[in-house]
């Protein structure tokens, strides 16, 4: 049975018209958050009766807001309800240490365009926002859409953020972004309602909605890259903490008197297991321009030095994750980020370290696996956040420039792979 996100609650008060409007809104919201669903799944997610759902679907279909189609699931035909692509667009932008990744999707959970652009190391915030806005406008133009068709834009950055103010909380991985108001900058550049979040949180959203975290209520997504951070899903909800800094597992102390970390403390996980630390260890024996790509390639080819640093990194990460397991008891730990490309070399060391340091409850030991989306997790998570933040469904087909609903001609890519 498919797990569907929704809110089931009693609806009371108001007139019959108000109740019908509320039921319709809840069905629309459920479709926007989950993508195509059967009527039975809509009923379970909303708590509405099958008859009410049937009436709502009939109304939405007649108004051009939704459509039904026959698909095969588990060897049998079922009728799925989905919103029409013309009911709205959302955007996602993910910033990394050296890149921008942007995407635009419609309310059927289909990516209508995606782009990747490299940036100079240490890029400044204002210049980067301008470049990202240019890339995003190009994506929309290529999709036959306009900026006014976008309901919400979500932006991911590699560090803690205050979602209420829209500002970054520290220099994070991007020194030129300390205290920068991401939300205001993009709303001024594009004129679109914007929200911001940590990239590890966005990875958790992507994996929970479309990836290997789907169907799990309690899991952690751990991004291992230039920095190390975790997105925590507890009881089906993303947990950000009071200050928005929950999941900063990269600053777990591994060695009290260890090397100095960029955060000002000593011996943090990042100084032992993030990609810059691994490259520094290898610099004495490998070329000066040695990269993470080189590290992963040589590890796959069996290079003992590369495999050793990845194994050591996995053991350190496992120490931090063992503490997380003892505190939160997740069902699943998803490893993402560029170093997840090391596969079992990294994962086996993580598993071994966790097993040695957690309470002996084999039946409840978390599954440790890599994510489904690799480096796309951040931007897909931004799309997931934008879908959550959207608050209306209305066709924009009256515009002169129509977004094509032809699935073949729109160069669409399924989010779920």
N, C-alpha and C positions, 0 to 999 in steps of 0.2 A: 504494500500500500504506500502510495506517495505521501511524503510529509509535506504539508502545506502550511505556510505561515498565515495566521489570521487571528482575529480577536472574537471570541464568542462571549456574548454578554446579553443580558436582558435589556430590551428596548422598551421604555415606558414613558408616558407623558406625551403631551402634544396631540395634534389631530391625526386622523388617519393619513392625511396627505403628508404630514411631517414624518410619520413613521415610514411610509413608502419611500420618501426621499432619503431618509437615513439608511434604509435597507439597500437602496440602489447605490448610494455612495459607498457603503461597505463592500458591496459586490465589486464595484469598480476598483476600489482600493486593493482588494484581494487579488484581482487580475493584474493590476499594475505591479504589485510586489512580487507575484509568483510566476507571471507569464501564463501560457495556455493551461487551462484546467478543465476537467470534466465538471458537469453540473453537480455531481455527487461531492466532488472535492470542494467546490465552492460552498456547498451546503455545510459540510463538516467544518470548514475554516471559519465560516461566519455565524453558524448556529441558526441560519435561516432554513425554513422548511423547503423541501424539494419543490413544492408547488410555487412558493414565493420566488425561488431561484429561477424556475422555468419561466415565470411571468417577466422577471427582470431581464433575463437573457433575450426573450422575445422582443421586449421593448428596446433594448440596446441594439439589437440586430436591425430592427426596423428603422432606427435613427442613424444607422451607419456608424455606430460607435464600437460594435463588436461583430464577430463573425464566428461561425461554427465550421468545423472541418473534421473529417474522419481520419484517424491515425491508427497505427498499430502499436499496441502495448502488450508486451508479454504474449505475443502470438494471437491477440484478438483485436478486433476493431472497436474503437471507442470514439465518441464524439467529443472533441475538445472545443472549448470556448476561448477565444482570445480577443484582445482589443485590436481594433483596426490600426495599422501602422500610422495612419494619418491623425490619430488621437493625441499624439505628442512625441516630442523628442527630449532626450536628456543627454548631458555631456559629462565626460570625465577627463581629467588631466592628472597625470602622475609625474612628479618631479623626482629625479634621482641625482646622484652626485655629478653625473656627466650626461644626463639625458632628459628629454621631455617625451612622454608617450601620451597621446591624446586619442579619444574615441568619441563617437556619437552613436546613440542607439535609440530605437523606438520602443513603444510600450509593449511590443510583442517579445521583448528581450532579445532583439536581433541587432547586432552591430551593423550600422550603415556606413561606417568608415573608421579607419584607424591609421595613425601615423606615428612614426618614431623619428626623433631628431636628436642628434648629439649636441652637447654643449661643452664649453670649456670648463675645466675643473675649477671649482670655487666661484661659479657664476653668480653675479649679483641679482638680487630679487627683481628690481624694476625692469632690467633688460630681459630677464627670463620670462617675466609675465608678458611683456610685449611680444616676444617670439612665440610664446605659447598661444596667445590670442590670435596671432597671424596664422599659425598652423590650424587652429580650431576653425577659423573662418574658411580656410581652404577646404577642410573636411566637409563642412556644411555645403559649400558651393559644389563640390564634387558629388554630393548626395542629392543635389537639386533642392536643397533646403535653404532657409534663411535664419539668421540669428534670432529673429522674433519667434520662430517655431520652437525654440529650446526653452523648456520650462525651468529646469534647474541644471546648474553646473556644479559638480563636486571636484575638489582639488585635493590631491594627496601630497604630503611632504614627509621627508624622513626624520621625523622627530615629534615630540609632544606639541599639541596645539590646544588653544582654548576655543572651543567651537562657538561659544556665545559671542566672544569678541572677534573671532576670525583671525586671531594672531598666533604666530608661533611662540612657544614658551621659552625657547633657548636657541642657541646657534645650531643645534642639531648637527646633522652631517653637512649642512650648508652654512658656512660661517657668515655669508652675506645676507642671511635671512633672519637674524636674531630680532625678535619683537616685531616682525613685519606683518602688516595687516593684509593677509592673503585675500580674504573675502572682499574688502573694499577695493583692492587693486583690480581684481577681475570684474567686479560689478561696474567699475568705471571704464575698464578697457572694452568690455563686451556688452554691458547693459543687461546682463542676465543674473537672476538671483543665484548666489553662489554660497556654497558651504565648504568647509575644509576639515580634514582629518589626517591622522597619522597613517603612513603607508602600511604599517603592519595591521592596523585595524581594518583598512580597506582590503587587504589580502584575506583576512578572516571573513569579511562579508562576501567576497567573491567565492571563496571555497565553500562557505555555508549555503549559499544560494544555488550555485551551479556546479560546484566541484566535489572533492572527496569528503568535505564536511557536511554534505547534504544528508539530512536525517539524524544528525547528532545534535543533542541539546547542550553538551558541555565539551568544548574542545579549545585548543590553543593553536594559533597559526604563528610560527616562529620564522621571521625573515632573517636570513643570515647572509649579509652582504658587506658593504662598507661599514655598516653598523649592524647591531643585532637588536631586534625588538619583537614583541609578541602582541598579537591581537587575541583577546580573551573573550570567548563566548560562554556565558554561564546561564543555565536555564533558558537557553534559546535566545538570549539577548547579548549584544555586544556590551562588554563592561569597560568603561573608560575611566572610572574613578572620579573622585571629587574634582581634582585639578586637571583631568584629561591626560594624566601621565601613567595610567595603569599599563602594565605590560612592558615597562622599560627593563626587560630582563638582561639587556646588555650591560647594565650597571650593577648587576649582582656581584658581590665581592667573591672572587675566587681565591685570591691570595692577598691577605691584609697588607703585607709590605711589598706588594708587587709593583710593576711599572706604573707610572703616572698615566691616568686616563684623561681624555679631553674634558671630562666632567669635573675634574679637580680632585677626584678620589684616586686611590691606588688599587691595583689588582682587579679591576673590573673585567668581566667576561670578555668585553670587546678587545681589550689589549692582548688577549690570548687567542681569540677565535674569529674575529672579524677579518675580512679579506686583506686589509692593509697589514695586519700583524703577520699573516701567513706569508705574504709576499716579502716582507722584511726578513723573515727567517730564511727564506730561500735566496735572498739577494747575494749572499756570499758565494753560492755555488752555481747560480744561474745568471743569464744576461741581465743587464741593468733595466732593460725594457720588458722584463718578464711580466706577464699579465695573468689575471684570473683565468682567462681563456686558455693560456698556455698551461697553467696549473692543472686544470680539469682534463685537458687533452693528454698530458703526460701521465696523470694518474690513471686514466683509462688504459693507457698503453703499458702500465705496470711499473712506472718509475717509482723506485722505493722512497726517494726523498719526498716527492710530492704526496705519495700515499701516507707517509709518516706524519707530515704536518696536518693533513686532513684528519687522520685518525686521532691525533692529539687534540685537535680542535673539537672533534666530536665528543671526546671524553670530557673536555671542559664544559661544552654546551650541555652535556648530560648531567653534570653536577647541578647546574642552575635549574634544569628541567626537573630533576629529582625533587628539589625543594618545591617547585611549583606543583608537582604531583602530590606530594605529601600535604600541601596546603589545600588544593582545590580538587583533586581526584578527577581529572578530565577523562573522558572516554577515548579521546583521540588527540594526538599531537601531529600537526602538519608542518613539515619543514619546507620553507620556500626561500626565495632569494637566489642570487647567482651561485652560491656555494652548494645549494641543493643539487646542482648538476653533478656533484661528486657521487651521488647515488648511495649505494650500499657501503662504500668506503667510509662515508660520514655517518650514515644511519646506523650501521652495526655498532660503531663506537658509542653513539648516543644511547642506543638500547642497552648496551652492556653497562654503561655508567649509571643509567637510571635504575636498572635491575639491582645493582649493588647497593643503592642508597635509598630505595623506597621501602615502605612497609610491605611485608610479605603477604600480598593479597593477589595471588596469580589470576584469580577469576575476574579481577577488576583492573588488571594492568592495562594501561592505555596502549592503543595501537600507535605505532610510530611510522609515518609514511611521508613521502614527498607530495607536494600539491599537484593539482591538475593543470595549472596555468603558467608555471614557470615565471618568466619576467613580466607576463601580462597580468599577473594577479592584482597589482596595484591599480591599473587603469580600469580593469573590469570591476574591481571593488568600488572605484569611484562611480562607475555607472550604477552599481547596486545601491550606493548611498543616495545618488540622485533620484533613483526610482522611489526610495523610501521617503525622500523629502518632497517629492511632487505632491501637489494637493488638489489637482483638478484633471479632468479628462475632457477635452473638447477638440473637435476636429479643426484642423487648419487648412482643410481642402478648399476653402473659399479663396485662398490666396491665389494670386496670378501664377506664382511658381509653385507647382504641386510637387510634393515628394512622391516619387513613384512607389506604388504598392506592388509592382511586379518583382517578385522575390529573385528572379534570375537576373534582371537588369540592374538591380540596386547593389550588386556586389556584396551581398549580405553574408555574414559569418556567424554561425551559431555560437552564442556565449558558452553553451554547454559542451562545445567541441564535438 
